[in-house]
Amino acid sequence: MTGPSTVGNTDRPGASALSPPHAPVLGPFYSHWGFKNWLLHLHPTHIEAEPLGIWISIKGGALGSTGSQAAAQAAYAPDSNPSSLVRRESSRHWAVDDLEKIEVRRQLFTANEVRLSWRDGRTLLLALGFRRSTDAVRQALRASYPALYAERRFKA
């Protein structure tokens, strides 16, 4: 992933470094114009971004090009993209203390977004491919990181 640096994924001792089963898992999200897809595991001290690869984007694009928006959305449905211990070995980790803000933005004609902003000025935009997950994402991020959480263009 370009931009944000990662911490903690080079000295992982194995499964014991993985998140506990109670850590919320959100997504999938896409970034980098759809070339990267992620699940986010929310931990008290860091956010773990589990890579999903490009296949979701290819599948969603192909289904969308046939005129079936419902089928394209289904490619991004959380139930269609479970977490994997093998993929999690290459996860990225971002320390919560390094973040300045986590903002959820409602978009009218494109995917809703989660913007991670670091204290050093870096920003990462993660688009939520499955719009119906937006409220669950808002709730989980607000509960997990209340001091960092913000949202834009949602009715109060």
Secondary structure, 3 states (H helix, E strand, C coil): CCCCCCCCCCCCCCHHHCCCCCCCEEEEEEEHHHCEEEEEEECCCEEEEEECCCHHHHHHHHHHHCCCHHHHHHHCCHHHCCCCHHHHCCCEEEEHHHEEEEEEECCCCCCEEEEEEECCCCEEEEEECCHHHHHHHHHHHHHHCCCCEEEECCCC
